[in-house]
Amino acid sequence: MSAGYAQLLRTRHAARLLAGTLVGRLPNATGPLAVVLFTRAEGGGYVLAGVLSAVYGVGNAVGQPLLGRAVDMYGQPRVMLPAAVLSALAMGLPAVIGLEPLALVYAAMAVAGVFTPPLEGGLRALWPSVLKREDRVHAAYALDAVAQEVLFAVGPLLVTTCVALWSERWALLVINAIGVLGALSVVVSPPSRQWRSAPREAHWLGALRSSGMLVLIASFFFVGLALGSIAVAAVAYADEHGGGMVSSYLLSALGVGALLGGVVYGARQWPGHPENRLRLLATLLALGYVPLALTPGVLGMTLLTGLAGVFLAPALACAFVVVDRHAPRGTVTEAFSWLVTTFGVGSAVGMTAVGPAVERGGPAAGFAVAGAGGVLALLVLVSTKRFLSPVPDAAVRAPAQVTAETDRNEAVQPGFRAGHQA
């Protein structure tokens, strides 16, 4: 198992691209926490901190697909590096001027969110041309999903370390400076500079004109909702079972489960069509979320959350493969960005929706929201099976034959001529 991942990372440019992408995404993973800590240190309340974080999140949700489309049209370096610099400058502005004037701080948070570079989608667009073999690309998707779990575990630790060593202002500046360096490492690499998206048909919907993409987006909105609700429900559970450390036990178990599941999943090539496999993984994911509503003792709950996380990274990795198969020609970065964005929006909605449930029914009701999210994600995939049908193997080009991206939707759109850019 480890030998397979080691061989993957020894492929030229692979380790650099993975590491650069993770470092470049540090502001996105830790920005909301850094904003909350900075706002509180400057005398602002939790309401203001929450609103500023929400503005950043909404900006991110709006900007990711738009920047992804720009990357598909103009290439990675011309979009990602300027976006990373602009986002970092905007996020760092409050660290220089404080919380006044407030309107300027709101605008800075919006700009920082909108111009967060789509490094995650960009990396997945690069894998086929870097790794050349389909089995390695699938393993890379799994390793990517695992690496995200590590990022979201280590990122907050880095922020709190910066606060302890210096201050909340410096934490805000340091994580964004590191993010720019990560983006720079990616865009100056030969694969990023050489990558070009396939020609795309002009269509204002871009990646969303694929019915399969719409199904994936809808399903993973509910997966995100489930995860967001778990984060809040875990805090409510901890309040009834001994304090804040209990919530960290639960969330850590969830992350460890996802990490282990992703490592095992990516270590082998699975038979069958990924579209069918995704439905199976979504079923297992839902079966893992539903029992959380039982809310047993701390030990039992920790084991349940660990089990609930096992199929998350495999489901994400499989979804990445399905995106690659169903994204219309010339939209692969945008398509990956849509999936990431929808997942994040779902998580934010879950955090919001679970609050009233917890207030009325306690932690069990909060975890029931997570179970409902998992079930709805599965129902979307099952009920729309004809829109996300397996792509015939003959229509799938091996990554070794592709220099830019893999495309499965090459039909000319009515009313548009081939060769036009969307």
C-alpha positions as CSV (number, residue, x, y, z in Angstrom):
1,M,0.0,0.0,0.0
2,S,2.6,2.5,1.1
3,A,4.9,1.5,-1.8
4,G,2.1,2.5,-4.3
5,Y,1.8,5.9,-2.8
6,A,5.6,6.3,-2.6
7,Q,5.8,5.4,-6.3
8,L,3.1,8.0,-7.1
9,L,4.9,10.7,-5.2
10,R,8.2,9.8,-6.8
11,T,6.7,10.7,-10.2
12,R,8.3,13.9,-11.4
13,H,6.5,17.0,-10.2
14,A,3.8,15.0,-8.2
15,A,5.0,15.7,-4.7
16,R,5.7,19.4,-5.5
17,L,2.2,19.9,-6.9
18,L,0.5,18.2,-4.0
19,A,2.5,20.0,-1.4
20,G,2.2,23.4,-3.2
21,T,-1.5,23.0,-3.5
22,L,-1.9,22.1,0.2
23,V,0.2,25.1,1.3
24,G,-1.6,27.4,-1.2
25,R,-5.0,26.3,0.3
26,L,-3.9,27.1,3.8
27,P,-5.7,30.5,3.9
28,N,-8.9,28.8,2.7
29,A,-8.7,26.1,5.3
30,T,-7.8,28.5,8.2
31,G,-9.1,31.9,7.1
32,P,-12.4,31.8,9.0
33,L,-10.7,30.8,12.3
34,A,-8.0,33.5,11.8
35,V,-10.7,36.0,11.2
36,V,-12.6,35.1,14.3
37,L,-9.5,35.2,16.5
38,F,-8.5,38.6,15.0
39,T,-12.0,40.1,15.4
40,R,-12.2,39.0,19.0
41,A,-8.7,40.4,19.7
42,E,-9.7,43.7,18.2
43,G,-12.7,44.0,20.5
44,G,-15.3,42.8,18.1
45,G,-18.1,40.4,19.2
46,Y,-18.8,36.9,18.0
47,V,-21.6,38.2,15.8
48,L,-19.3,40.5,13.9
49,A,-16.7,37.7,13.7
50,G,-19.3,35.3,12.3
51,V,-20.6,37.8,9.7
52,L,-17.1,38.6,8.5
53,S,-16.4,34.8,8.1
54,A,-19.7,34.4,6.3
55,V,-18.8,37.2,3.9
56,Y,-15.5,35.5,3.2
57,G,-17.3,32.1,2.7
58,V,-19.9,33.5,0.3
59,G,-17.2,35.3,-1.7
60,N,-15.4,32.0,-1.9
61,A,-18.5,30.2,-3.1
62,V,-19.0,32.8,-5.8
63,G,-15.4,33.1,-6.9
64,Q,-14.3,29.5,-7.2
65,P,-16.4,28.4,-10.2
66,L,-15.7,31.8,-12.0
67,L,-12.0,31.5,-11.5
68,G,-12.1,27.9,-12.5
69,R,-13.7,28.9,-15.7
70,A,-11.0,31.6,-16.2
71,V,-8.3,29.0,-15.6
72,D,-9.8,26.7,-18.3
73,M,-9.9,29.7,-20.7
74,Y,-6.5,31.4,-20.0
75,G,-4.3,28.8,-18.2
76,Q,-3.3,28.4,-14.6
77,P,-0.4,30.9,-14.1
78,R,-2.3,33.9,-15.6
79,V,-5.2,33.4,-13.2
80,M,-4.1,31.7,-10.0
81,L,-1.1,33.8,-9.0
82,P,-2.7,37.2,-9.4
83,A,-5.8,35.9,-7.6
84,A,-3.7,34.5,-4.8
85,V,-1.8,37.8,-4.3
86,L,-5.1,39.9,-4.5
87,S,-6.8,37.6,-2.0
88,A,-3.8,37.7,0.4
89,L,-3.7,41.5,0.2
90,A,-7.4,41.8,0.9
91,M,-7.3,39.4,3.8
92,G,-4.2,41.2,5.2
93,L,-5.8,44.7,5.0
94,P,-7.8,44.4,8.3
95,A,-4.6,43.3,10.0
96,V,-3.1,46.7,9.0
97,I,-6.1,49.0,9.5
98,G,-8.1,47.2,12.2
99,L,-11.9,46.9,12.2
100,E,-12.6,50.4,11.1
101,P,-14.0,51.5,8.7
102,L,-16.2,48.5,8.9
103,A,-17.5,48.8,5.4
104,L,-13.9,48.6,4.1
105,V,-13.3,45.4,6.2
106,Y,-16.5,43.8,4.8
107,A,-15.3,44.6,1.3
108,A,-11.8,43.2,2.0
109,M,-13.4,39.9,3.2
110,A,-15.5,39.7,0.1
111,V,-12.5,40.3,-2.2
112,A,-10.4,37.8,-0.3
113,G,-13.1,35.2,-0.7
114,V,-13.9,35.8,-4.4
115,F,-10.2,35.8,-5.4
116,T,-9.2,32.7,-3.5
117,P,-7.4,30.7,-6.3
118,P,-9.0,27.4,-7.4
119,L,-5.9,25.4,-6.6
120,E,-7.8,22.3,-5.6
121,G,-9.6,22.0,-9.0
122,G,-6.4,23.0,-10.7
123,L,-4.4,20.2,-9.2
124,R,-7.0,17.6,-10.2
125,A,-6.9,19.0,-13.8
126,L,-3.1,18.4,-13.8
127,W,-3.0,14.9,-12.5
128,P,-3.7,13.1,-15.8
129,S,-0.9,14.8,-17.7
130,V,1.6,14.4,-14.8
131,L,0.8,10.8,-13.8
132,K,-0.1,9.4,-17.3
133,R,-1.7,6.2,-15.9
134,E,-5.4,5.9,-14.9
135,D,-4.7,3.9,-11.8
136,R,-2.2,6.5,-10.5
137,V,-4.7,9.3,-11.2
138,H,-7.3,7.5,-9.2
139,A,-4.8,6.9,-6.4
140,A,-3.8,10.6,-6.5
141,Y,-7.5,11.7,-6.1
142,A,-7.6,9.5,-3.0
143,L,-4.3,10.9,-1.7
144,D,-5.6,14.4,-2.4
145,A,-8.7,13.7,-0.3
146,V,-6.6,12.3,2.6
147,A,-4.2,15.3,2.4
148,Q,-7.2,17.6,2.9
149,E,-8.0,15.9,6.2
150,V,-4.4,16.5,7.3
151,L,-4.6,20.2,6.2
152,F,-7.8,20.8,8.1
153,A,-6.2,19.2,11.2
154,V,-2.8,21.0,11.0
155,G,-4.0,24.3,9.7
156,P,-5.8,25.5,12.9
157,L,-2.8,24.4,14.9
158,L,-0.6,26.7,12.8
159,V,-2.9,29.6,13.4
160,T,-3.0,29.1,17.1
161,T,0.8,28.8,17.1
162,C,1.2,32.1,15.3
163,V,-1.1,33.7,17.8
164,A,0.9,32.3,20.7
165,L,4.2,33.4,19.2
166,W,3.2,36.8,17.9
167,S,-0.4,38.0,17.7
168,E,-3.7,37.5,15.9
169,R,-2.7,40.2,13.4
170,W,0.4,38.4,12.5
171,A,-1.5,35.1,12.2
172,L,-3.7,36.7,9.6
173,L,-0.7,38.0,7.7
174,V,1.5,34.8,8.0
175,I,-1.1,32.3,6.8
176,N,-1.9,34.4,3.7
177,A,1.8,35.0,2.9
178,I,2.4,31.2,3.1
179,G,-0.6,30.7,0.8
180,V,0.9,32.9,-1.9
181,L,4.1,31.0,-1.7
182,G,2.2,27.7,-2.2
183,A,0.3,29.1,-5.2
184,L,3.6,30.4,-6.6
185,S,5.2,27.0,-6.2
186,V,2.4,25.4,-8.3
187,V,2.1,28.0,-11.1
188,V,5.8,28.2,-11.9
189,S,6.0,24.4,-12.2
190,P,6.3,23.0,-15.8
191,P,3.1,21.0,-15.6
192,S,1.1,24.1,-14.6
193,R,2.8,26.4,-17.2
194,Q,2.3,23.8,-20.0
195,W,-1.2,22.7,-19.1
196,R,-4.0,23.9,-21.5
197,S,-7.6,23.0,-21.3
198,A,-9.2,21.3,-24.2
199,P,-11.2,23.6,-26.6
200,R,-14.6,24.3,-25.2
201,E,-18.0,24.9,-26.8
202,A,-19.3,28.4,-26.0
203,H,-22.1,28.1,-23.4
204,W,-23.0,30.4,-20.6
205,L,-23.6,27.4,-18.3
206,G,-20.1,26.1,-18.7
207,A,-19.6,22.9,-16.6
208,L,-23.2,23.0,-15.4
209,R,-24.6,22.1,-18.9
210,S,-23.7,18.4,-18.0
211,S,-26.6,16.7,-16.3
212,G,-24.2,14.4,-14.6
213,M,-22.4,17.4,-13.0
214,L,-25.7,18.7,-11.7
215,V,-26.4,15.4,-10.0
216,L,-23.0,15.3,-8.4
217,I,-23.3,18.9,-7.2
218,A,-26.7,18.3,-5.7
219,S,-25.6,15.1,-4.0
220,F,-22.4,16.6,-2.5
221,F,-24.3,19.6,-1.3
222,F,-26.0,17.2,1.1
223,V,-22.8,15.5,2.0
224,G,-21.4,18.9,3.0
225,L,-24.6,19.6,4.9
226,A,-24.0,16.4,6.9
227,L,-20.4,17.3,7.8
228,G,-21.3,20.9,8.8
229,S,-24.0,19.7,11.1
230,I,-21.7,17.1,12.7
231,A,-19.2,19.9,13.6
232,V,-21.9,21.8,15.5
233,A,-23.7,18.8,16.9
234,A,-20.3,17.5,18.3
235,V,-20.0,20.7,20.3
236,A,-23.5,20.3,21.7
237,Y,-22.7,16.7,22.6
238,A,-19.6,17.8,24.4
239,D,-21.5,20.3,26.5
240,E,-23.5,17.4,27.9
241,H,-20.6,15.0,28.3
242,G,-17.7,16.8,30.0
243,G,-16.7,19.8,28.0
244,G,-14.9,21.0,24.9
245,M,-12.3,18.2,24.7
246,V,-15.0,15.7,23.9
247,S,-15.9,17.6,20.7
248,S,-12.2,17.4,19.7
249,Y,-12.3,13.7,20.3
250,L,-15.3,13.3,18.0
251,L,-14.0,15.5,15.2
252,S,-10.5,14.0,15.4
253,A,-12.0,10.5,15.1
254,L,-14.0,11.6,12.1
255,G,-10.8,12.9,10.5
256,V,-8.8,9.8,11.3
257,G,-11.6,7.6,9.9
258,A,-11.6,9.6,6.6
259,L,-7.8,9.5,6.5
260,L,-7.7,5.7,6.9
261,G,-10.5,5.1,4.5
262,G,-8.9,7.3,1.8
263,V,-5.5,5.6,2.2
264,V,-7.0,2.1,1.8
265,Y,-9.3,3.1,-1.0
266,G,-6.5,4.7,-3.1
267,A,-4.1,1.8,-2.6
268,R,-5.8,-0.4,-5.2
269,Q,-7.6,-0.2,-8.5
270,W,-11.3,-1.0,-8.1
271,P,-13.4,-2.9,-10.7
272,G,-16.5,-1.6,-12.3
273,H,-17.7,1.8,-13.3
274,P,-17.0,4.7,-10.9
275,E,-20.6,6.0,-11.2
276,N,-21.9,2.8,-9.8
277,R,-19.2,2.6,-7.2
278,L,-20.1,6.2,-6.1
279,R,-23.6,5.1,-5.3
280,L,-22.3,2.2,-3.2
281,L,-20.0,4.6,-1.3
282,A,-22.8,7.0,-0.8
283,T,-24.9,4.2,0.7
284,L,-22.1,3.3,3.1
285,L,-21.6,7.0,4.0
286,A,-25.3,7.4,4.8
287,L,-25.2,4.2,6.9
288,G,-22.3,5.7,8.8
289,Y,-24.1,9.0,9.5
290,V,-27.5,7.7,10.6
291,P,-26.4,5.9,13.8
292,L,-24.8,9.1,15.2
293,A,-28.3,10.1,16.3
294,L,-28.1,7.3,19.0
295,T,-25.6,9.5,20.9
296,P,-24.2,6.8,23.2
297,G,-21.4,7.4,25.8
298,V,-18.2,9.2,24.9
299,L,-16.3,6.1,23.9
300,G,-19.1,4.7,21.8
301,M,-19.7,8.0,20.2
302,T,-16.0,8.4,19.3
303,L,-16.1,5.0,17.7
304,L,-19.3,5.9,15.8
305,T,-17.8,9.1,14.4
306,G,-14.7,7.3,13.4
307,L,-16.7,4.8,11.5
308,A,-18.8,7.6,10.0
309,G,-15.6,9.2,8.5
310,V,-14.3,6.0,6.9
311,F,-16.2,6.4,3.6
312,L,-15.9,10.2,3.3
313,A,-12.5,10.3,1.5
314,P,-13.3,7.4,-0.7
315,A,-16.6,9.0,-1.8
316,L,-14.8,12.3,-2.5
317,A,-12.0,10.5,-4.5
318,C,-14.6,8.6,-6.5
319,A,-16.6,11.8,-7.1
320,F,-13.4,13.4,-8.5
321,V,-13.1,10.5,-11.0
322,V,-16.8,10.9,-12.0
323,V,-16.3,14.6,-12.5
324,D,-13.4,14.0,-14.8
325,R,-15.6,11.6,-16.8
326,H,-18.7,13.9,-17.1
327,A,-17.3,17.5,-17.2
328,P,-18.0,19.0,-20.7
329,R,-14.9,19.6,-22.9
330,G,-12.8,22.5,-21.7
331,T,-14.4,22.9,-18.3
332,V,-12.5,20.4,-16.0
333,T,-11.2,23.1,-13.6
334,E,-14.5,24.8,-13.4
335,A,-16.2,21.5,-12.8
336,F,-14.0,20.5,-10.0
337,S,-14.4,24.0,-8.5
338,W,-18.2,23.6,-8.6
339,L,-18.0,20.4,-6.6
340,V,-15.7,22.0,-4.0
341,T,-17.9,25.1,-3.8
342,T,-21.1,23.2,-3.4
343,F,-19.6,21.0,-0.7
344,G,-18.5,24.1,1.2
345,V,-21.9,25.8,0.8
346,G,-23.6,22.6,2.0
347,S,-21.4,22.6,5.1
348,A,-22.3,26.2,5.9
349,V,-26.0,25.4,5.5
350,G,-25.6,22.4,7.7
351,M,-23.9,24.5,10.5
352,T,-26.8,26.9,10.3
353,A,-29.6,24.4,10.1
354,V,-28.4,22.2,12.9
355,G,-28.6,25.1,15.5
356,P,-32.4,25.1,15.8
357,A,-32.5,21.3,15.8
358,V,-30.0,21.2,18.7
359,E,-32.0,23.8,20.7
360,R,-35.2,21.8,20.3
361,G,-34.0,18.2,20.5
362,G,-30.5,18.3,21.9
363,P,-27.4,16.7,20.3
364,A,-29.4,13.7,19.1
365,A,-31.5,16.0,16.9
366,G,-28.3,17.7,15.6
367,F,-26.8,14.4,14.6
368,A,-30.1,13.4,13.0
369,V,-29.7,16.3,10.6
370,A,-26.3,14.8,9.6
371,G,-28.1,11.4,9.0
372,A,-30.7,13.1,6.9
373,G,-28.0,14.8,4.9
374,G,-26.4,11.5,4.2
375,V,-29.7,9.9,3.2
376,L,-30.6,12.8,0.9
377,A,-27.2,12.6,-0.8
378,L,-27.8,9.0,-1.5
379,L,-31.4,9.6,-2.7
380,V,-30.2,12.2,-5.2
381,L,-27.7,9.7,-6.7
382,V,-30.2,6.8,-6.8
383,S,-33.2,8.8,-8.1
384,T,-31.2,10.4,-10.9
385,K,-29.4,7.3,-12.1
386,R,-30.2,7.8,-15.7
387,F,-28.5,11.3,-15.7
388,L,-25.3,9.9,-14.1
389,S,-25.0,6.7,-16.1
390,P,-21.6,5.0,-16.6
391,V,-19.6,6.3,-19.5
392,P,-18.7,3.4,-21.9
393,D,-15.0,2.4,-21.6
394,A,-14.5,3.0,-25.3
395,A,-15.4,6.7,-24.8
396,V,-12.8,7.1,-22.0
397,R,-9.3,8.1,-23.2
398,A,-6.5,6.9,-21.0
399,P,-4.6,9.7,-19.2
400,A,-1.4,8.7,-21.0
401,Q,-3.1,9.8,-24.3
402,V,-4.2,13.2,-22.9
403,T,-2.0,16.3,-22.5
404,A,-4.6,18.6,-21.1
405,E,-7.8,17.0,-19.7
406,T,-10.2,14.2,-20.1
407,D,-13.5,15.0,-21.6
408,R,-16.7,12.9,-21.9
409,N,-19.2,15.4,-23.2
410,E,-18.1,16.4,-26.7
411,A,-21.5,17.0,-28.3
412,V,-21.8,20.4,-29.9
413,Q,-24.4,22.6,-28.0
414,P,-27.3,23.8,-30.1
415,G,-26.9,27.3,-31.3
416,F,-23.1,27.5,-30.8
417,R,-20.3,26.8,-33.3
418,A,-17.3,24.7,-32.4
419,G,-14.2,26.5,-31.3
420,H,-15.8,29.3,-29.4
421,Q,-14.8,29.9,-25.9
422,A,-17.5,30.0,-23.2
